[in-house]
Amino acid sequence: MKRKIAYVITRLELGGAQQHCLYLAEHLDRSSWDVTLITGPGGILDEAALKIPCLKVIFLSELRHEIAPAADIHAVISLAKIFRKEKFTVVHTHSSKAGITGRIAAHLAGVPVVIHTIHGFPFHGYQPRLMRKAYTFLERLAAKFTTILIAVTEKDVEKGLRAGVGTKNQYRIIFCGIELEKFKNISADRSMLIEAAGFDKNSPVVGMIACFKPQKSPLDFVLAADLVRQKIPSARFVAIGDGILRPDIEKLIAERRLGGIIKLLGWRHDVPDLLSGMDVVVLTSKWEGLPLVVLQALSAGKPVVATAVDGTAGIIENGVNGFLVVPGDAGAMAEKIVQLLKEPGLRMKIGNAGKNMIVPDFDIRQVLVRITELYFAAFREPRL
């Protein structure tokens, strides 16, 4: 008899957590599992989810990113009703809001196994103190109703335990993964990126792939680009993604007269092809879980300049397979980008080091195997 599992995520944006969740929902063995995906509507990956065979998709309008107490309570009630009706044996939540509402609802509905993957905690040092305390309290509460907490980086285990979220024996570390072959075997063809951005084929290109939201700090990318072009006038920049900060980015680009220097390409589904045309990959995040774009860049042999935060600092060894800088320091980021663009030999050395450090643990197929094993092992865990 098949077991029933529900994946719950706030919204199917084109981000690492969403791609990870969708991969699990698509590839979990259907001979053993009956799979449902529950998400808020309006995500760029909604259509992709609906095309997955043997996957029931439920769009729940109450699931939303912003804090909305009435909607959040309604989400808990609606999820609990769905969990009871469908008689799920496993609920696996992803993302902060769905993680909190989904786990509370699963507890109320008496779901036997409740698992949450931490793609970075919702509390961080950039929040007002009261908001940070509120999120910490909610994570502590939800952890009481969780069988297993999957952390994608050791940093999140340390951060969670320091904040009193869960107990040590609840945590398991399973990295997020990527489809390694898509990135390990990309060609050195720059034509796709050059055509999409409208750049000269001889221009060195620096790229960022990220959602345009405060966490990713995309304005720092623009500031760094402005500093780099002063040292290397031929350098060009692309940002792949979109989000609420796009108007601010466009305004800053206009103010710095970077209209022909930086191109915003929006969300794209041809990331491997575009990545192949980049000389350096940048990530300006203020905080992170385990960013898939860094794994993708390393796998493709592209040098990375990123902020020294959380999971990023766990996979980038400064000066070996990339460079790390302090969050918000556009000057330091620009300095490292300039160094890489001016020294092709260093670029190749660091790119090769990154490619060599990508191990099977980062292969999404191996991640699926480990998570599937965890589902069955979770039934042997003591009930909370």
Buried (B, 14 or more C-beta within 10 A) or exposed (E): EEBBBBBBBBBBBBBBBBBBBBBBBBBBEEEEBBBBBBBBEEBBBBEBBEEBEEBBBBBBEBBBBEEEEEBBEBBBBBBBEBBBEBEBBBBBBBBBBBBBBBBBBBBBBEBBBBBBBBBBBBBBEEBEEEBBEBBBBBBBBBBBBBBBBBBBBEBBBEBBBEBEBBEEEBBBBBBBBBBBEBBBEBEEEBEBBBEBBEBEEEBBBBBBBBBBBBBBBBBBBBBBBBBBBEBBEEBBBBBBBBBEBBEBBBEBBEEBEBEEBBBBBBBBEEBBBBBBBBBBBBBBBBBBBBBBBBBBBBBBBBBBBBBBBBBBBBBBBEEEBBBBBEBBBBEBBBBBBBBBBEEEEBBEBBBEBBBEBBEEEBBBEBBBEBBBEBBEEBEEBEEE
